[in-house]
Each structure stands twice: as structure tokens, then as C-alpha cells.
Amino acid sequence: MSNTKKRLLIGASGSASVALPAYLTALHSELDATLTVVMTHSARQFLPEQVVALNAERVVTGDDPREWPTDNRAALALSHDALLVLPTTANMLAVAASGADSSRTRRCPWLRSCAGSGS
């Protein structure tokens, strides 16, 4: 059995504002995993990334162009073992399932990557 921690990529949309810290706390207490949270612009309107960073090893917002080479959708998808969207709305789930590219997902590279992969 490997001692390597699982790497979870967590997408946070605007609906995450209240529940995300509780989800992250629960994940940390139940799993031996590192958590990277990708926040949409909407999520950041309700919940500052500094608050999310209290319960995640890394928070990705896409604001810093110097981080774009490592924070692009392919790099994020390849460097993590699983993607979670916590919590998700019916609209976000439909966008992911259909591969649609709404204005919300243009700001959220992890969703386009996973939705476009056919998985």
C-alpha cells in the first residue's frame, strides 16, 4: 500500500459560500489527502480565498498571470487524482455533463478540462 497522499482538486462555485469550509474540514478529518481549491469569480464574491486557504493546501483563483503555466486546466487535471465540485448546483452539473462553455466556466479552467474530456 502506498503512503502517498491522494490529491483532490475541488471546484468551488458561488453556491459554495456557506458550506465549503465545512466540506473542507470534513475532507481533512476523513481523508489523508491534499486539497487544492479552484474558486470561480462568483465563489470569491461570497467567500474570500484567505478563508478557504485555512483548510486547503492551495487555492487557485487565476488572478496571477505568473501562475498560469502551472494553473492551466491541463496541469491541474494531470496533477490531481480526483475532481470534486462542492457543493454543486444543477446548472453547474449540467454544464459539466454537456461540456458547455458558459461565462462562468470560462473563468474556471478545471471545469472545461473535465467537461471536454468525455469522462
Secondary structure by P-SEA (a helix, b strand, c coil): cccbbbbbbbbbcccccccaaaaaaaaaacccbbbbbbbcccccccccccccccccccccccccccccccccaaaaaaaccccccccccaaaaaaaaaccccaaaaacaaaaaaaaccc
